[in-house]
Amino acid sequence: MNKSINGLKNSLEAKSIERYLHPYTNPEMVAENGPQIIESGDGIRVTDIDGKTYIEGMSGLWCASLGFNEPALIEAAVGQMKELPFYHSFTGKISKPTIRLAEKLIDISPNNLQKVFFCNSGSEANDTAIKLVWYYQASKGQPQKRKIISRKGSYHGVTLAAASLTALSYAQVGFSLPLDFALHTTWPHYFQNSHQDERQEDFSKRLASDLEKLINEEGPENIGAFIAEPLMGAGGVILPPKEYFNLIQPILDKYEILMIADEVICGFGRTGSMWGSETFNIKPDIITCAKGLSSAYIPISAVLMSKDIAEEVEKQANNLGQFGHGYTYSGHPVAAAVALKTLEIMEDRGVIDHVKGMEDLFLERVSGLREFSCIGDVRGVGLIGAAEFVKPNSEREKLNPKHKFSAKVVKAIQENGVILRALPIDAIAFCPPLVIEEKELTEMFDRIHDVMPEMDKYSKALD
Ligand SMILES: Cc1ncc(COP(=O)(O)O)c(C=O)c1O
């Protein structure tokens, strides 16, 4: 037992270190510093077991969009628990809220999508989307059309197939991934990956041409789908460069490659529209979504698909005797009831209009961080944004990663009362609950801003 566990003996912290394998955590660091146990939530704030309260500037993991104690969601869960706490949807059985949620999602979906499949997490939704693509292509007599293209720097989850599409080394190294169906095309990060003096539109043209080149190298007959987050979240809050999707879509159409929009972060208002696909003019054949679907109060995710895919999949299922895919908790009635209530609240309270109303202030405050010499780029849309660090006063030269600068900034900001997240490209993300009010947004950014002069000074002292 190491020193710090002894120090914390018998406390919940010590038990957490001893008995819990913490996801996405450096074990030595958590053993040294202890985990932070969050005990309660109220609106946009959470409080830890030491009684310290923070503004949750990341909505947890980009997900608790309605804040941390929405009574109507809790009542929806309790009400459904009392009526029917569980039923499955295998062998033609189903519960009422599951049907209603499927209908609601189709009502609000873009691009005339027609059918829904339910899972429990974003990763499962993406794995399901991949299986649907394979099933669909096989049914159409082209079983070799199996490869899926994602973009470098994208995040699609951690299950075996989803992690293969997640093109971030931390999700693959040590796991013998990616699997060989996954291909990765150029990183669409204009700030870091554009050439000197390359306009955004020209950068997008280059990305589109790289995609087409990859398709032709691998053979279009071998490529089943392309998957993209409308804006890349965990990889760095990277917005598509101008015209990007307008150039990509015709290439996919030309080679009969399906378009999967991973809306796990962007869906349900985050970018100021119901879907990121609407914000960025994407015409998806499949949408995967999770997180904001239930404001993260309960695990649920969904895959929405076009009529063509639904019909082909059902035809194949009839040929084979059944659709051989499903989770015990697919369409769980309690999760479906909470998701339905989430969507109802979004409509009744005009949450998307509220996001649009907050967007200018949000972007103004994100942009305000430019005044610090260690910040090279700021960006955002709706209520999601990032500030990316560089060597002080350089255009885009990165700080030495050994300094873990963004992690240090996040720590300092947290000490000043706001929880944020450090991103792998040395940036910090902002993703507050969608219900954040003007006064709260101002407080959040005042607290962030207050910490920056000291951090800026510190960045100048780094080698
Ligand atoms: C865009 C995107 N897709 C998929 C996932 C995976 O979701 P989950 O962690 O629920 O499996 C995430 C998680 O952050 C995500 O951001």
The ligand as an SDF file (V2000), in Angstrom:
LIG
                    3D

 16 16  0  0  0  0  0  0  0  0999 V2000
  -18.3820   12.1280  -30.1140 C   0  0  0  0  0  0  0  0  0  0  0  0
  -18.3890   10.9780  -29.1580 C   0  0  0  0  0  0  0  0  0  0  0  0
  -18.7400    9.7670  -29.6000 N   0  0  0  0  0  0  0  0  0  0  0  0
  -18.7860    8.7110  -28.7870 C   0  0  0  0  0  0  0  0  0  0  0  0
  -18.4680    8.8330  -27.4510 C   0  0  0  0  0  0  0  0  0  0  0  0
  -18.5130    7.6350  -26.5600 C   0  0  0  0  0  0  0  0  0  0  0  0
  -19.5510    7.7300  -25.6800 O   0  0  0  0  0  0  0  0  0  0  0  0
  -19.5750    6.8300  -24.3370 P   0  0  0  0  0  0  0  0  0  0  0  0
  -18.4920    7.3430  -23.4480 O   0  0  0  0  0  0  0  0  0  0  0  0
  -20.9640    7.0570  -23.8040 O   0  0  0  0  0  0  0  0  0  0  0  0
  -19.3540    5.4170  -24.7490 O   0  0  0  0  0  0  0  0  0  0  0  0
  -18.1210   10.0840  -26.9390 C   0  0  0  0  0  0  0  0  0  0  0  0
  -17.7980   10.2680  -25.5220 C   0  0  0  0  0  0  0  0  0  0  0  0
  -17.3490   11.3000  -25.0790 O   0  0  0  0  0  0  0  0  0  0  0  0
  -18.0750   11.1810  -27.8230 C   0  0  0  0  0  0  0  0  0  0  0  0
  -17.6890   12.3930  -27.3990 O   0  0  0  0  0  0  0  0  0  0  0  0
  1  2  1  0
  2  3  1  0
  2 15  2  0
  3  4  2  0
  4  5  1  0
  5  6  1  0
  5 12  2  0
  6  7  1  0
  7  8  1  0
  8  9  2  0
  8 10  1  0
  8 11  1  0
 12 13  1  0
 12 15  1  0
 13 14  2  0
 15 16  1  0
M  END
$$$$
